[in-house]
Amino acid sequence: MAIPMPMVVVKLPAWRRRLLLVLVLLGFVALLGRSLYLQSFHKRFLQEKGDARYNRTLVLPSQRGKITDRHGELLAISSPVESIWANPSDVKIDGNQTKKIADLLSLKLDVVNKKLANSEREFVYLKRRVSPELAAEVMRLGVPGVYLQREYKRYYPAGEVTAHLVGFTGIDDQGQEGFELTMNKTLSGKSGSRKVIKDRAGHIIEDLEAVKVPQDGHDVVLSIDRRIQYLAHRELAKAVDKFKAKAGAAIVLDAKTGEVLAMANVPTYNPNNPVNIQGKSRNRAITDTFEPGSTMKTVTAAAALESGLYQSETKIQTAPGRMTIGSATIHDAHAHGVLTVSEIIQKSSNIGSAKMALSLDKQYMWGVFNLIGFGTKTRIGFPGEASGRLRDFKTWRPIEQATMSYGHGISVTLLQLARAYTVFANDGELKPVSLLKLKEAPVGTQVFSPATAHAVKDMLELVVLPGGTALRAQVLGYRVAGKTGTTHKLSPQGGYEKDKYVGSFVGMAPASNPRLIMAVMIDDPSSGEYYGGTVAAPVFSAVMADTLRMLAIPQDAPNNNVVLSDDLPSGVDEVKESI
């Protein structure tokens, strides 16, 4: 029989019980104190934590302003799109849903998983600028923590035709090129905002503040006529392709206002998908300079007439077709003998132009070139505009003064060259140029007297007639005045490239009362033809013929006036200008 063990009672010291009780009470006091502190003196901490979890400030995007041509035809417009984003800490998604999202958004599965794996982030884009239809498909999957954000994507209806003027925007709708960049502040609006409380499912429960309404950007109206722009681009592209040229540019001006009606460049790019655009995005008509060649002889002749030393019929001996100045010798393409000033322009004589220039004071000649806009920017307000090069007259040697008279040793942009010819269309007044539509014709700068301007314009008419260098510039039913230019390209190593040329033409019509001025430049034609009268003048003729009729400008010549195709009939004299 088991004998029961006596129960042993251990009596703990009273101080231990008291110590434990005190510690428990102190713990409760500490918790109570912390609670009171957070709720009474440090409420912001808890509020910020709560706000961070449920309060959201929604961005209400503004709509970027439109860019239109002078008649309101759209050149750039914003269309609504959706951007899909997620809050990784709120996302609850299974493998099947992840795969569906990846497939819909054309993303790799591991890319989607990586974006959603970082639970410390509260915002991550899954994909931006998708169509509303595609965004709706994604949202139908019902994944918590995946949301939509309304944005706008830029669309360019004219595509590559106006790419160099309009430019394009980046992923954040900020201008990157062209007028999208230049007028970015004007076109960009101010985003609005809406502060709300959302539940964990992403549903808006209530608004916390009044909605700040977004302010849309302002529209920009260009001086461009989309129809003329298309014609210029089409004919320029044909010429660049036909003559296997590196590039080309063309400008059409309103002769009376200086507004740019067209500015085309080849090669070009698609602004709706601006990828691989290196070497194609440059607006060569404004940013690239070249030696103007014989198109400069017109300005030299005007300076000579304005000086009072010459008249249109003043005779100058150009025989034997070459002229030595110091150690250098300049040449004419053909030996002409005695020529009048008018004939020097018609037949494009380097010798005649050089002799007129050398008889003029250097400072006076430089002053004319400077006043007509060479060596300074046109201030047209376009990014990357070049100023060209006009050296100080104090550094001119006789040979340099001679060669500058026919466009060597001086560099210009095509826009500067086109603007210079406004003096011959406006009684000697140089018009400022504009790429924005004007409400009224601006006041220009008087460079030559009306008599000088009219006399030179008459000389330019001879250039497009038999015996001149620009027969291919003629237009059926209209008198034309213009000048060809052909120069060797400058070499990066200095001097000139032996077999590389720039062919150009600048002209106006109708010559009786010029309404339009057009300048064309063909860079490095390699088909074997390179004279301005062959590669550039036909572009002028084709664009001007369609434009004059489209604008219903009255004819100033009969319909049987001489118009030549690319294949000149036998017996018709076409002179090649001197290089």
C-alpha positions in Angstrom: 0.0 0.0 0.0 1.4 3.3 -1.2 2.1 5.9 1.4 0.9 9.4 0.1 3.6 12.1 -0.1 3.0 15.2 2.0 2.3 18.4 -0.1 5.2 20.8 0.0 4.2 24.5 -0.1 6.8 27.0 -1.2 6.2 30.4 0.0 7.6 33.2 -2.2 8.9 36.4 -0.8 6.3 39.2 -0.8 8.6 41.6 -2.5 8.7 39.5 -5.7 4.9 39.7 -6.0 5.0 43.4 -5.5 7.7 43.8 -8.1 5.8 41.9 -10.7 2.7 43.9 -10.0 4.6 47.1 -10.3 6.1 46.1 -13.6 2.8 45.2 -15.1 1.3 48.5 -13.9 4.2 50.4 -15.4 3.7 48.7 -18.7 0.0 49.7 -18.7 1.0 53.2 -17.8 3.6 53.3 -20.6 1.1 52.1 -23.2 -1.5 54.6 -21.9 1.0 57.4 -22.0 2.1 56.5 -25.5 -1.5 56.3 -26.7 -2.2 59.7 -25.2 1.0 61.2 -26.7 0.2 59.9 -30.2 -3.4 60.9 -30.1 -3.0 64.3 -28.3 0.5 65.6 -29.1 1.7 63.7 -32.1 -1.4 63.1 -34.2 0.3 64.0 -37.4 2.3 60.7 -37.4 -0.9 58.6 -37.3 -2.6 60.8 -39.8 0.2 60.6 -42.2 0.2 56.8 -41.9 -3.5 56.7 -42.5 -3.4 59.2 -45.4 -0.6 57.2 -47.0 -2.7 54.1 -47.0 -6.1 55.5 -48.1 -5.7 59.1 -49.3 -4.8 59.6 -53.0 -4.2 62.7 -55.1 -5.4 62.0 -58.6 -3.7 63.9 -61.4 -6.2 65.3 -63.9 -4.2 65.7 -67.1 -4.6 68.8 -69.3 -4.9 68.5 -73.0 -2.1 69.8 -75.2 -3.0 72.6 -77.6 -3.4 71.8 -81.3 -1.1 72.9 -84.1 -2.8 73.8 -87.3 -1.9 75.3 -90.7 -3.1 78.7 -91.7 -6.5 77.4 -92.7 -7.1 75.4 -89.6 -6.1 72.0 -91.0 -4.7 69.9 -88.2 -1.0 69.2 -88.1 -0.8 68.0 -84.5 -3.6 66.9 -82.1 -3.8 64.9 -78.9 -5.9 61.8 -78.6 -7.0 60.2 -75.3 -5.2 57.1 -74.2 -4.8 55.1 -71.0 -1.7 54.3 -68.9 -1.9 51.1 -66.8 -0.3 51.3 -63.4 -0.3 49.3 -60.2 0.3 49.7 -56.4 2.3 46.5 -55.7 1.5 46.5 -52.0 -2.2 46.3 -52.9 -2.0 43.9 -55.8 -3.5 40.4 -55.4 -2.9 38.4 -58.5 -2.5 34.8 -59.5 -0.2 33.3 -62.1 -3.0 33.0 -64.7 -3.9 36.7 -64.4 -0.2 37.7 -64.6 0.2 35.8 -67.8 -3.0 37.4 -69.3 -1.7 40.9 -68.4 1.6 40.1 -70.0 0.0 38.9 -73.2 -2.4 41.8 -73.5 0.3 44.4 -72.9 2.9 42.5 -75.1 5.3 42.4 -72.1 7.5 39.5 -71.0 6.1 37.6 -68.0 9.3 38.2 -65.9 9.0 41.9 -66.6 5.5 42.0 -65.2 6.5 39.9 -62.2 9.4 42.2 -61.5 7.3 45.3 -61.6 4.7 43.8 -59.1 7.3 42.1 -56.8 8.5 45.4 -55.1 5.9 45.8 -52.4 7.7 48.8 -51.0 6.7 50.9 -54.0 3.2 52.4 -54.2 3.3 53.3 -57.9 4.7 51.5 -61.0 3.7 51.8 -64.6 2.9 48.5 -66.3 2.5 50.1 -69.7 1.8 53.7 -70.8 -0.3 55.0 -73.6 -2.4 52.0 -74.6 -5.7 52.3 -76.4 -8.8 52.6 -74.3 -10.1 49.3 -75.7 -7.0 47.4 -74.6 -7.0 49.1 -71.2 -10.6 48.0 -70.7 -9.6 44.4 -71.4 -6.9 44.6 -68.8 -9.4 46.0 -66.2 -11.9 43.3 -66.9 -9.5 40.9 -65.3 -10.5 42.5 -62.0 -7.0 42.5 -60.4 -7.0 44.5 -57.2 -4.3 47.2 -57.1 -4.2 47.7 -60.9 -5.5 51.1 -62.1 -5.9 53.3 -65.1 -4.6 56.8 -65.6 -5.9 59.0 -68.5 -3.2 60.6 -70.6 -3.0 62.0 -74.1 -0.9 60.8 -77.1 0.1 63.2 -79.9 -1.0 62.4 -83.4 0.3 64.0 -86.6 -2.1 63.8 -89.5 0.4 65.0 -92.1 3.1 62.6 -91.0 6.5 63.0 -92.6 5.3 65.9 -94.8 5.4 68.4 -91.9 7.7 66.5 -89.6 10.6 68.9 -89.6 8.3 71.8 -88.8 5.9 70.4 -86.3 8.4 68.0 -84.6 7.1 65.5 -82.0 6.7 65.0 -78.2 8.2 62.5 -75.9 6.5 59.9 -73.6 5.6 62.6 -71.1 4.0 64.8 -73.8 6.9 67.3 -73.7 8.1 68.8 -77.0 11.3 67.2 -78.4 11.7 68.8 -81.9 10.2 71.5 -84.1 7.4 73.7 -82.9 6.4 71.1 -80.3 9.7 72.1 -78.6 9.8 75.8 -79.5 6.2 76.4 -78.4 6.1 73.8 -75.6 5.2 76.3 -72.9 2.3 77.7 -75.0 1.0 74.2 -76.1 1.3 72.7 -72.6 -1.5 73.2 -70.2 -1.6 72.9 -66.4 -2.7 69.6 -64.9 -5.5 69.6 -62.4 -5.9 67.4 -59.3 -8.5 65.6 -57.2 -7.8 64.5 -53.6 -9.8 61.6 -52.6 -10.1 58.7 -50.1 -10.0 55.2 -51.6 -10.7 51.8 -50.0 -8.4 48.8 -50.3 -10.2 47.8 -53.5 -9.3 51.1 -55.1 -12.9 52.6 -55.0 -13.3 56.3 -54.4 -15.2 56.8 -51.1 -15.2 60.6 -50.9 -13.5 63.8 -52.1 -11.4 65.6 -49.6 -10.9 68.9 -51.4 -12.5 70.8 -54.3 -11.4 69.6 -57.7 -8.7 71.7 -59.3 -9.8 71.8 -63.0 -7.0 71.3 -65.5 -6.2 74.1 -67.9 -5.7 73.0 -71.5 -2.9 74.3 -73.6 -3.3 77.0 -76.3 -3.5 76.3 -80.0 -0.7 77.4 -82.4 -1.5 78.4 -85.9 1.4 78.2 -88.3 1.8 80.2 -91.5 2.1 76.9 -93.4 -0.4 76.0 -96.1 -0.7 72.2 -95.8 -1.6 71.9 -99.6 1.5 73.8 -100.7 3.6 72.0 -98.1 2.5 68.7 -99.7 3.4 69.9 -103.2 6.8 71.1 -102.1 7.6 67.8 -100.3 6.4 65.7 -103.2 8.4 67.5 -105.9 11.5 67.7 -103.7 11.4 64.0 -102.9 11.1 63.3 -106.6 14.2 65.4 -107.4 16.3 63.9 -104.6 15.5 60.4 -105.8 15.9 61.2 -109.5 19.3 62.9 -109.1 20.4 60.5 -106.4 21.1 63.3 -104.0 22.1 63.1 -100.3 19.4 65.6 -99.3 17.3 68.5 -100.3 15.3 71.4 -98.9 12.7 73.8 -100.3 10.9 77.0 -99.0 7.9 78.8 -100.3 7.3 82.4 -99.0 4.4 84.8 -99.3 6.3 87.5 -101.1 4.2 90.3 -99.6 4.1 89.2 -95.9 7.2 87.0 -95.5 5.1 84.2 -94.2 6.5 80.7 -94.8 3.9 78.8 -96.8 6.0 75.6 -97.1 9.3 74.3 -95.8 10.1 70.8 -96.9 13.1 68.6 -96.2 14.3 65.3 -97.5 15.1 62.8 -96.0 12.3 62.9 -93.5 10.8 60.7 -90.8 7.4 59.7 -89.4 6.7 61.8 -86.2 4.0 59.3 -85.2 6.8 56.7 -84.7 10.1 58.7 -84.3 12.6 55.8 -84.2 15.9 55.7 -86.0 15.7 59.4 -87.0 19.4 60.2 -86.6 20.3 62.4 -89.6 16.7 62.8 -90.6 15.3 65.1 -88.0 17.4 68.2 -88.9 15.5 71.0 -90.6 18.1 71.7 -93.2 16.4 74.8 -94.6 17.2 76.5 -91.3 20.1 74.7 -89.6 22.4 73.9 -92.6 24.6 76.4 -94.3 26.1 76.3 -97.8 27.8 78.6 -100.3 25.0 80.2 -102.3 27.0 80.3 -105.6 25.6 82.3 -108.5 22.3 83.1 -106.6 24.5 85.7 -104.9 25.2 87.5 -108.2 21.8 89.1 -108.0 22.7 90.9 -104.7 26.0 92.0 -106.2 24.3 93.4 -109.3 21.8 95.3 -107.1 24.6 96.7 -104.9 26.4 97.8 -108.1 23.3 99.5 -109.5 22.5 101.1 -106.1 26.1 102.6 -106.0 25.4 104.7 -109.1 28.4 103.3 -110.9 26.4 100.9 -113.1 23.2 100.8 -115.1 21.5 97.7 -116.5 23.1 98.3 -119.9 26.6 99.1 -118.6 29.0 97.0 -120.6 31.8 95.0 -119.0 34.5 93.0 -120.8 34.6 89.4 -119.6 37.0 88.0 -122.2 38.9 85.8 -122.3 36.7 84.0 -119.7 39.3 83.9 -117.0 40.8 86.5 -114.6 43.9 86.4 -112.4 43.8 88.1 -109.0 47.0 87.7 -107.1 48.0 84.1 -107.3 44.4 82.9 -108.0 42.5 82.6 -111.3 38.7 82.6 -111.6 36.9 81.3 -114.7 33.6 81.5 -116.5 32.0 78.3 -117.8 32.1 79.9 -121.3 34.0 82.9 -122.8 31.4 85.6 -123.5 33.3 88.7 -124.3 31.5 92.1 -123.6 28.4 91.7 -121.5 25.9 94.2 -120.1 25.1 93.9 -116.4 21.8 92.3 -117.3 23.6 89.7 -119.5 26.1 89.0 -116.7 23.1 87.9 -114.6 21.4 86.1 -117.5 24.5 84.1 -118.4 25.9 83.9 -114.9 29.4 85.3 -115.5 31.8 85.0 -112.6 34.2 87.5 -114.3 31.5 90.1 -114.8 30.3 89.8 -111.2 33.9 89.9 -109.8 34.7 93.0 -111.8 31.7 94.8 -110.5 32.5 93.8 -106.9 36.1 94.9 -107.1 35.0 98.4 -108.2 32.9 98.8 -105.1 34.1 99.9 -101.7 34.6 96.8 -99.4 32.7 98.4 -96.5 29.8 99.4 -98.7 29.6 95.9 -100.2 29.7 94.3 -96.8 27.0 96.7 -95.6 24.7 95.5 -98.4 25.3 91.9 -97.6 24.7 92.5 -93.9 21.6 94.6 -94.4 20.0 92.0 -96.6 20.4 89.5 -93.8 23.5 87.4 -94.5 25.6 86.6 -91.4 22.8 87.0 -89.0 19.9 84.8 -87.9 16.4 85.6 -89.3 15.0 85.4 -85.8 12.2 83.1 -87.0 12.1 81.5 -83.6 13.0 77.9 -84.6 15.4 75.8 -82.7 18.9 75.3 -84.1 18.8 78.2 -86.6 22.2 78.9 -88.1 23.5 82.5 -88.8 25.7 81.6 -91.7 29.1 83.3 -92.2 29.9 86.8 -93.5 33.4 87.8 -92.6 34.3 91.3 -91.5 35.2 93.5 -94.5 38.5 94.5 -92.8 39.8 91.0 -93.4 38.8 90.8 -97.1 41.5 90.4 -99.7 40.8 91.3 -103.3 40.3 87.6 -104.3 37.8 87.2 -101.4 35.9 90.2 -102.4 35.8 88.9 -106.0 34.6 85.4 -105.1 32.0 86.5 -102.6 30.3 88.4 -105.4 29.4 85.1 -106.9 28.7 83.2 -103.7 32.0 81.7 -102.7 33.6 82.4 -99.3 30.3 83.2 -97.8 27.7 80.7 -96.3 24.0 81.1 -95.9 20.9 79.1 -95.0 18.2 78.4 -97.5 15.8 80.6 -95.4 18.3 83.5 -95.5 18.5 83.2 -99.3 14.8 83.1 -99.8 14.3 86.1 -97.5 17.0 88.1 -99.4 15.0 87.8 -102.6 12.0 89.5 -101.0 13.7 92.8 -101.8 13.2 92.2 -105.5 9.5 91.5 -105.0 8.8 94.5 -102.7 10.4 97.6 -104.3 13.7 97.0 -102.5 12.1 96.3 -99.0 13.4 93.3 -97.1 10.6 91.5 -95.4 11.0 89.7 -92.0 10.0 86.0 -92.3 7.5 84.2 -90.0 6.5 80.6 -89.4 3.4 81.8 -87.5 0.3 83.1 -89.3 0.3 86.9 -89.3 -2.7 89.2 -89.0 -1.2 91.9 -91.2 1.9 92.4 -93.4 4.9 93.5 -91.3 7.0 96.6 -92.1 10.3 95.6 -93.7 13.7 97.2 -94.1 14.5 99.3 -97.2 17.7 97.9 -98.7 17.5 99.1 -102.3 15.6 101.8 -104.2 12.5 100.7 -106.0 14.3 101.5 -109.3 17.1 99.1 -108.5 14.8 96.4 -107.3 12.7 96.6 -110.5 15.9 96.6 -112.7 17.3 93.5 -111.1 13.9 91.7 -111.2 13.9 92.4 -115.0 17.4 90.8 -115.2 16.1 87.7 -113.3 13.3 87.3 -116.0 16.0 86.9 -118.6 17.5 84.0 -116.7 14.5 81.8 -117.4 14.3 82.6 -121.1 16.4 81.1 -123.9 20.0 82.3 -123.4 19.6 82.0 -119.6 20.5 79.3 -117.1 17.0 78.4 -115.8 14.9 77.4 -118.7 13.4 74.5 -116.7 12.0 77.0 -114.2 9.4 78.4 -116.6 5.7 78.1 -115.7 2.8 77.9 -118.2 0.8 81.2 -118.2 3.1 83.0 -115.8 6.2 85.2 -116.1 9.0 83.9 -113.8 12.1 85.7 -112.4 14.9 83.7 -110.7 18.5 82.7 -110.5 20.4 79.4 -110.5 23.4 78.5 -108.3 25.9 75.7 -108.4 28.9 75.3 -106.1 31.4 72.7 -105.0 30.7 71.3 -101.5 33.0 72.4 -98.8 35.4 69.6 -97.5 35.6 68.9 -93.8 39.4 69.0 -94.2 39.3 72.4 -95.8 38.9 73.5 -99.4 36.3 72.0 -101.8 35.2 68.5 -102.7 36.2 67.9 -106.3 33.1 65.9 -107.4 30.4 67.0 -104.8 28.1 69.8 -105.6 25.1 71.8 -104.3 22.6 72.9 -106.9 20.1 75.7 -106.1 17.5 78.0 -107.5 15.6 81.0 -106.1 12.7 82.5 -108.0 9.4 84.4 -107.9 6.1 84.5 -109.7 4.2 86.1 -111.3 7.1 88.4 -112.2 4.9 91.3 -113.0 3.7 91.4 -109.4 5.4 88.7 -107.4 3.2 86.9 -104.9 5.3 83.8 -104.2 9.1 83.3 -103.7 10.6 79.8 -103.7 14.1 78.6 -102.9 15.3 75.1 -103.7 18.5 73.4 -102.7 19.7 69.9 -103.8 22.6 68.6 -101.8 25.2 66.3 -103.4 23.4 65.0 -106.5 25.3 62.0 -107.8 23.5 61.0 -111.0 25.9 63.1 -113.2 23.6 66.1 -113.3 24.3 68.8 -110.7 23.7 72.3 -112.1 21.0 74.3 -110.3 19.2 74.9 -113.5 18.9 71.1 -114.0 18.3 69.7 -110.5 16.6 72.5 -108.6 14.8 74.7 -111.2 12.3 71.9 -112.2 11.2 71.6 -108.6 10.4 75.3 -108.6 8.4 75.0 -111.8 6.3 72.1 -110.7 5.4 73.5 -107.3 4.8 77.0 -108.6 2.6 75.9 -111.4 0.2 74.0 -109.1 0.4 76.7 -106.3 -0.4 79.7 -108.5 -3.5 78.0 -109.9 -4.6 76.6 -106.5 -4.4 80.2 -105.1 -6.2 81.5 -108.2 -3.5 84.1 -108.8 -4.2 85.8 -112.2 -1.9 84.9 -115.1 0.4 87.5 -116.5 1.5 85.6 -119.6 -0.3 83.8 -122.5 -0.8 80.1 -122.3 1.6 79.6 -125.3 4.6 81.0 -123.4 7.7 78.7 -123.7 7.5 75.9 -121.2 10.2 73.2 -121.4 10.1 69.6 -120.2 13.2 67.8 -118.9 14.2 67.0 -122.4 14.9 70.3 -124.1 14.0 70.6 -127.8 16.9 71.1 -130.2 17.8 74.6 -131.1 16.9 76.0 -127.6 19.9 77.6 -125.9 20.4 76.7 -122.2 23.5 78.2 -120.6 25.3 76.5 -117.7 26.3 78.9 -114.9 29.9 79.2 -113.9 31.0 77.4 -110.8 
